[in-house]
Amino acid sequence: MAPRPLHSYIGFSVRHAAIARVRGVFTDITATAIIDQDINQSEIDVAIQVASIDTQIEARDKHLRSEDFFNAKKYPTMTFVSTSFNLDGEDLTLVGDLTLRGVTKSVELKGTFNGVVDDHMDTTRFGASLTGEISRKDFGVYWNAPLVSGGFAVGDTISLNLEVEFTAPETH
């Protein structure tokens, strides 16, 4: 089955000013999952348009799209291509190559496979909840501003939070 994404959320958070967390989401996502009979041979391929970032503050979103952060004009798409899919009961570990700003690094996401259902419209759906962390500096994102009291405005570690739901293609 080669499902398409539906009801999915790809969010992140990062430490801000050493005292709080800023959260955001990406709203333009395309993804394909190929679920093999041997579930551990399955594959996920995701493309995220970085200009679709939404932190609920337009001035911040504009700065995040700039060369200081995502450089959305030069690198409009962030991709994730799975290299390992491991399901042990409900525990899911997904490893893949994340490409951001032209840099590719291996990233591990862990979470829960939420199951497969046939809904009231006779559509097969499956979902998963995953989390992970990346270093923004690993992807060439170095911008920061020192704080008067010490430390920096933006943390290095980005926490990822994914809630994904796929539907199987219709068969006739």
N, C-alpha and C positions, 0 to 999 in steps of 0.2 A: 504494500500500500504506500502511496506517495502523498501524504496529507498536505494540506495548506494551513497556514496559521489562522486562528480565529480566537478572539477573546484573550489575546496575549498581552503581556506587560513586560517590558524590559526597563528596569529602573536602576538607579545608582544612588549612592550617597558618599559624601566626602567631608572630612573635618574642615570647618571654617573658623578662622580666627582662634583656633585652639580651644574653643569653648562650645561649639555647636556643630550640627551636621546640616549640610545643604543636600536636598534630595531633588532628583529630576528623573524624567522619563524620556524615551525616544518614541515618537508617534508614527514614524514611517518605517515599518519593518516588513520584510518579506522573508519567508523561511520555507524550507522543504525538509520533510523528514521521510526517510525511506526505512520502513520498519521491516526487518528481515524475520523470517521464521525463527532463526536463532537471534533472539532479541539483542544479544551482545555484538552482532554484526551490523546493527542498524547505523544509520548515518543522519546527521543533522547539518544543514547548510543555511546560514542566516546572513542577510544583508540589511544593514541599518543605515539610513540616510542621516548623517550626523547633524545636518541643518534642522532636523526635526526635533532637536533637543528642546525640552520644556521644563524649566525650573520654576515657572509661574512668575518670573520677573524678567520682562523683555530685555532690559538693559544688560542683565547678567547673561541671558541667552545669546545676545549679540556678541558679547565679549567671548563667550565659550565657542562661538562659531569662528572667531577671528584666528589669526596666525598664532596668537599666544597659547591657544588651546587646540581645538580640533582642526583648524585651518581648512574649513569646510569647502572653500573654493578650490583648493588644490587637491584635497583628499575627501571627496564628498561621501564616500561609503566606507563604513567599518564592516568587516566581515568576520564570521566565525565558521570554521569548517571542522567538524568533529574528526578526530583521529582514533578515538576510543570511546566505546559506549558500553558501560558495565552496569548491569542490573542484577542485584542480589536481593531477592525478595522485593521490598518496596524501595530499598536504598539504591539510588542512581548516582553514578559517577560518570560525568561526561568530560572528556579531555578533548581539546581542539586547538587549532591555530587561530588566534585572534590577530587580525591585521587592522592597525590603526595608524594613521599618518604615514603609511608606507612601511611600517615596521611590523613584523610578524613574530609573535611569541606564543608559546604553548601556555594554555590556561586550563585550570581544572575547576569544574563546577560540580558541587555535590548537593544532593537533595533527595527528594522523594518522587518516585513514579506514582502518580495519583490514580492510575488505572485506565481501563478501556471500557466505554459504555456505548450502547446503542440507544439514542434518545427517542423522544416521542415522534420525531420526523423520520425515523429509521436511518439516521445518520450515525456513523461510527465516529466516536471522538476519543482522544486520549490526551492526558495532561500530565504535567510535571511541575514541581516547584524546585528551583535551584538557586544556590548562592555561591559566590566566589569573591576573590579579591585580586586586584592587579595593582601594580605600581605605575602611576602615570608617567614617571620618569623613564621607565622601561620603553615607553612608546614615544619618547622625545618631547614630552610635555613638561617643560621646566619652569614656566612663568610662576612667579610668586612675588609677594610684597612682605617685607619685614614688619613686624608689629613693634610698636614703641615699647611694650612691656616684655618683649622677647618672643621668639617663635616666628611663625609665618602665617600669612592669611589663608593659604590653601594646603591641606595635608597631602601627602604623597599617596597614601593607600586609598584606592577606590573600592568600595564595597558594591558588589553586583547583586541584584535581586531579580529573578526571572520567574514569572508565572506564565507557563505556555500551555496552549490548548491547540490541538490540530484536529482537523476533520479529514476523514478519508474521502477521496474523490468519489463522486457519484458514479454508479455503474448502471448501465441500461441494458 
